[in-house]
Amino acid sequence: MADLERLEDIRRRFEARLMDTEGVISVGIGQGPDGKPCILIGTSVPTKQIMDKLPAELLGQAEVRLEYIGEIEAQG
């Protein structure tokens, strides 16, 4: 299985659980610091507040990058 396909499968399996985590506002596939694909989790709180809440089994299956986005507000 290609790396992107594997990550997409992992993302699908964990997305609902991650989105139920307070402070998580997005889950997708992004690029890690080494340039390789990773699971990218967007947060509305500082990333240190989220790291301990991530499922251990996710961290064992894929590189994960957290990105602080901040609160998202509707425009209008």
Secondary structure as the mmCIF struct_conf table of DSSP 4:
data_model
#
loop_
_struct_conf.conf_type_id
_struct_conf.id
_struct_conf.beg_label_comp_id
_struct_conf.beg_label_asym_id
_struct_conf.beg_label_seq_id
_struct_conf.end_label_comp_id
_struct_conf.end_label_asym_id
_struct_conf.end_label_seq_id
HELX_RH_AL_P HELX_RH_AL_P1 ASP A 3 MET A 19
TURN_TY1_P TURN_TY1_P1 ASP A 20 ASP A 20
BEND BEND1 THR A 21 THR A 21
TURN_TY1_P TURN_TY1_P2 GLU A 22 GLY A 23
STRN STRN1 VAL A 24 GLN A 31
TURN_TY1_P TURN_TY1_P3 PRO A 33 ASP A 34
BEND BEND2 GLY A 35 LYS A 36
STRN STRN2 PRO A 37 THR A 43
BEND BEND3 SER A 44 VAL A 45
TURN_TY1_P TURN_TY1_P4 THR A 47 THR A 47
HELX_RH_AL_P HELX_RH_AL_P2 LYS A 48 MET A 51
TURN_TY1_P TURN_TY1_P5 ASP A 52 LYS A 53
BEND BEND4 LEU A 54 LEU A 54
HELX_RH_AL_P HELX_RH_AL_P3 ALA A 56 LEU A 59
TURN_TY1_P TURN_TY1_P6 GLY A 60 GLN A 61
BEND BEND5 ALA A 62 ALA A 62
STRN STRN3 VAL A 64 TYR A 68
#
